[in-house]
Amino acid sequence: MDRRQFFTNFTKGACSLSGSLGPEYYTNAVFRTHENKEVRFYDDLIKNKHVVINFMYTRCEGSCPITTANLAKAQAALKNRVGRDIFMYSISLKPEQDDPSTLKKYAEMYRTKPGWLFLTGSRKDVDTLRFRLLAEHHPAIDLNIEQHTGMVRVINDSLNRWFCCPAQASVETIVETIRWCSSPKPLSVRMRENAIAQAKIDKMQHHMLPTWLDSLNES
């Protein structure tokens, strides 16, 4: 291998690096959606995506109904971003009860839109994800599945950026938390937006200046 080929290969390798924790952390376990489609957790749902994840179960009489209704409002507030560059996943904590058909009825009850999947899988895989995404490292909390229905985990896999917020927070708080995980805009876009903002400030100052000078003359 000559020097040029060596440095070309090295550069290609460096550019392909990702901040993702990968399937080794998230697992690539098989889940089923409320549409009865088989998916691999990391490859199909997480890889290079900006995702919103919560845990629930359909027969919950506590916080789950409130959480799901709140997330439905957040989905509506995010408009067409959900399913395009943001993806929502609700994972059943009781997969023995919640098969795809049960989850489908639940999703229909809350009138959820495309881009939001309800998932079920094996007990082992659900517990693995629960510990890895929302562990408090406290046995009394982590061994009680009902303790994990009140939080929303937001992850941008390409940046390995994580946030968390209460599922019953205001819709504005949930949406803002989701947006914090967005990938930064390209430099050219940010420079153009800054230029527009500066032009507005300059225009406002230009209109304010005569008023300010008049007040000096009056004194």
Backbone torsions as a table, in degrees:
resi	resn	phi	psi	omega
1	MET	NA	125.8	179.7
2	ASP	-82.2	172.9	-175.6
3	ARG	-60.9	-42.5	-178.0
4	ARG	-62.4	-44.8	179.8
5	GLN	-64.7	-39.0	-179.8
6	PHE	-60.7	-49.1	-176.7
7	PHE	-71.3	-31.1	176.0
8	THR	-64.1	-45.7	179.1
9	ASN	-65.7	-39.5	179.4
10	PHE	-62.6	-43.8	-179.7
11	THR	-64.4	-42.0	178.5
12	LYS	-60.4	-41.6	180.0
13	GLY	-65.7	-40.4	-178.5
14	ALA	-66.1	-38.1	-177.6
15	CYS	-71.9	-18.1	-176.6
16	SER	-92.2	-0.1	-179.3
17	LEU	-65.8	144.4	-178.6
18	SER	-129.7	153.1	176.8
19	GLY	-81.5	-3.6	-174.9
20	SER	-62.4	146.1	173.5
21	LEU	-79.8	-15.6	172.6
22	GLY	75.4	177.2	-177.5
23	PRO	-64.8	-22.2	179.3
24	GLU	-63.7	-32.3	178.5
25	TYR	-88.7	-52.9	-175.3
26	TYR	-72.3	-23.2	-168.4
27	THR	76.0	154.8	177.3
28	ASN	-115.6	36.3	-176.6
29	ALA	-63.1	155.5	179.0
30	VAL	-85.5	127.5	173.9
31	PHE	-122.2	165.4	173.9
32	ARG	-120.1	139.4	-179.6
33	THR	-86.9	170.3	176.7
34	HIS	-67.5	-10.8	174.2
35	GLU	-94.0	8.6	179.3
36	ASN	62.6	36.2	175.4
37	LYS	-105.6	140.3	179.4
38	GLU	-84.4	131.5	179.9
39	VAL	-135.3	149.3	171.5
40	ARG	-91.2	130.1	-169.1
41	PHE	-58.9	-51.7	-178.2
42	TYR	-77.4	-55.2	-173.2
43	ASP	-59.4	-40.9	-173.8
44	ASP	-95.3	-26.1	-171.2
45	LEU	-112.8	-30.2	-171.1
46	ILE	-110.3	-39.2	-169.2
47	LYS	-53.4	119.2	177.6
48	ASN	59.7	21.4	-177.0
49	LYS	-112.2	161.5	173.6
50	HIS	-105.3	111.3	-169.1
51	VAL	-125.6	153.8	176.4
52	VAL	-121.7	122.7	-173.5
53	ILE	-127.3	134.5	170.0
54	ASN	-139.6	162.8	178.5
55	PHE	-111.2	141.8	-176.8
56	MET	-158.2	178.2	167.4
57	TYR	-152.9	149.1	-166.6
58	THR	-70.2	-26.2	-177.2
59	ARG	-97.1	15.8	179.1
60	CYS	-68.6	134.4	177.6
61	GLU	-109.9	9.7	-179.5
62	GLY	-104.1	-110.4	-172.1
63	SER	-86.8	-17.6	-174.6
64	CYS	-56.8	-47.9	-179.9
65	PRO	-60.0	-40.0	179.9
66	ILE	-66.8	-42.2	179.9
67	THR	-61.8	-48.2	-177.9
68	THR	-62.8	-42.0	178.0
69	ALA	-63.3	-38.9	179.4
70	ASN	-65.8	-43.0	179.5
71	LEU	-68.1	-31.3	175.8
72	ALA	-63.4	-38.7	176.6
73	LYS	-67.2	-38.9	178.1
74	ALA	-64.7	-40.7	177.3
75	GLN	-60.1	-43.6	179.0
76	ALA	-63.1	-38.3	-179.2
77	ALA	-68.1	-31.8	180.0
78	LEU	-80.6	-11.2	175.0
79	LYS	55.8	-130.7	-172.1
80	ASN	-79.9	4.6	176.3
81	ARG	-70.1	-31.8	179.4
82	VAL	-73.4	123.7	-175.6
83	GLY	96.0	-13.0	177.9
84	ARG	-107.3	-61.9	177.5
85	ASP	-127.3	1.9	172.4
86	ILE	-131.4	137.5	-177.8
87	PHE	-129.8	136.8	-176.3
88	MET	-111.9	135.9	-179.6
89	TYR	-133.8	127.3	173.6
90	SER	-113.4	121.2	-174.3
91	ILE	-107.0	127.5	-179.1
92	SER	-71.0	130.0	175.7
93	LEU	-81.0	-11.1	179.8
94	LYS	-126.9	70.6	-176.3
95	PRO	-62.4	-22.1	178.8
96	GLU	-65.9	-27.0	-180.0
97	GLN	-98.0	-33.9	-170.7
98	ASP	-100.3	88.2	174.0
99	ASP	-84.7	172.1	-177.1
100	PRO	-54.5	-39.1	-178.2
101	SER	-67.0	-37.9	177.4
102	THR	-66.0	-42.1	178.7
103	LEU	-66.3	-34.8	179.1
104	LYS	-64.0	-44.1	178.0
105	LYS	-62.1	-39.1	179.4
106	TYR	-64.2	-45.4	179.4
107	ALA	-62.3	-40.6	179.7
108	GLU	-65.9	-34.6	-179.6
109	MET	-62.5	-33.5	-179.4
110	TYR	-98.1	6.0	176.3
111	ARG	53.9	44.3	178.8
112	THR	-69.2	153.2	-176.5
113	LYS	-108.0	168.7	178.1
114	PRO	-54.1	147.1	-177.4
115	GLY	102.4	-7.5	178.8
116	TRP	-122.2	117.0	-179.7
117	LEU	-110.8	140.5	171.3
118	PHE	-104.0	130.8	-168.2
119	LEU	-123.1	146.4	172.9
120	THR	-135.8	152.8	-179.0
121	GLY	-159.5	-162.2	179.1
122	SER	-74.7	157.0	177.4
123	ARG	-57.3	-42.6	-178.8
124	LYS	-61.6	-45.3	-176.5
125	ASP	-70.7	-38.0	177.3
126	VAL	-63.7	-45.1	179.8
127	ASP	-65.1	-38.5	178.0
128	THR	-58.8	-47.0	179.6
129	LEU	-66.1	-39.5	-179.8
130	ARG	-60.0	-43.9	179.6
131	PHE	-68.2	-37.6	-175.0
132	ARG	-79.4	-27.5	-177.1
133	LEU	-97.0	-28.7	-173.2
134	LEU	-136.5	20.5	-177.6
135	ALA	-63.5	136.7	175.3
136	GLU	-101.6	-5.1	-178.6
137	HIS	57.8	38.7	177.2
138	HIS	-136.6	115.1	-173.5
139	PRO	-53.3	-40.9	-177.3
140	ALA	-64.1	-27.0	179.6
141	ILE	-91.6	-50.1	-173.0
142	ASP	-68.5	-26.0	179.5
143	LEU	-88.4	-4.5	178.5
144	ASN	-105.4	105.6	-173.9
145	ILE	-63.6	-26.8	-178.3
146	GLU	-70.6	-13.4	177.9
147	GLN	-76.5	-9.0	-172.6
148	HIS	-107.5	11.8	-179.4
149	THR	-91.6	-7.5	-172.4
150	GLY	-100.9	8.4	-177.7
151	MET	-126.9	151.9	176.1
152	VAL	-117.9	126.7	178.3
153	ARG	-102.0	129.4	177.7
154	VAL	-116.4	128.8	-176.0
155	ILE	-135.2	133.9	168.0
156	ASN	-109.5	103.8	-171.9
157	ASP	-64.2	-37.3	-176.1
158	SER	-65.0	-25.6	179.6
159	LEU	-106.5	-8.3	-170.8
160	ASN	52.8	44.6	179.0
161	ARG	-102.8	126.3	-176.4
162	TRP	-122.1	140.4	170.2
163	PHE	-138.3	164.6	179.4
164	CYS	-147.6	144.7	175.8
165	CYS	-150.4	157.4	177.6
166	PRO	-62.8	137.7	-178.3
167	ALA	-68.0	-21.0	-179.2
168	GLN	-103.0	17.2	172.8
169	ALA	-68.4	171.8	177.8
170	SER	-62.7	153.9	178.5
171	VAL	-58.4	-38.5	179.2
172	GLU	-60.8	-40.2	179.3
173	THR	-67.0	-42.9	179.4
174	ILE	-63.1	-46.2	-179.3
175	VAL	-63.0	-41.7	179.5
176	GLU	-64.8	-40.3	177.5
177	THR	-62.0	-41.6	177.8
178	ILE	-62.7	-42.2	-178.3
179	ARG	-67.7	-31.1	178.2
180	TRP	-58.6	-26.1	-177.5
181	CYS	-86.6	-1.9	-178.1
182	SER	-64.2	150.4	174.9
183	SER	-67.9	144.9	179.6
184	PRO	-63.1	147.0	178.4
185	LYS	-70.4	153.6	176.4
186	PRO	-57.0	150.2	-177.2
187	LEU	-56.2	-40.8	-178.2
188	SER	-62.4	-37.4	179.4
189	VAL	-69.0	-44.0	-179.5
190	ARG	-63.9	-38.8	179.1
191	MET	-65.3	-39.5	179.1
192	ARG	-66.6	-41.9	178.6
193	GLU	-65.0	-39.4	178.2
194	ASN	-65.2	-38.2	179.4
195	ALA	-65.0	-40.8	178.0
196	ILE	-64.3	-43.7	179.3
197	ALA	-63.5	-40.1	179.8
198	GLN	-67.1	-37.2	178.6
199	ALA	-63.6	-38.1	177.7
200	LYS	-65.5	-40.5	178.9
201	ILE	-65.0	-44.0	-180.0
202	ASP	-61.8	-41.3	179.8
203	LYS	-64.9	-41.4	179.7
204	MET	-64.6	-41.7	179.2
205	GLN	-65.5	-36.2	179.6
206	HIS	-63.1	-38.9	179.7
207	HIS	-73.9	-29.6	-177.7
208	MET	-78.8	-27.0	-173.3
209	LEU	-59.1	-48.6	178.9
210	PRO	-58.9	-39.0	178.7
211	THR	-61.6	-41.1	179.8
212	TRP	-66.0	-41.3	179.0
213	LEU	-66.6	-39.0	177.3
214	ASP	-60.4	-37.7	179.8
215	SER	-67.0	-29.4	176.6
216	LEU	-69.4	-40.5	-179.3
217	ASN	-65.8	-36.5	-179.0
218	GLU	-66.6	-29.5	-178.2
219	SER	-79.6	NA	NA
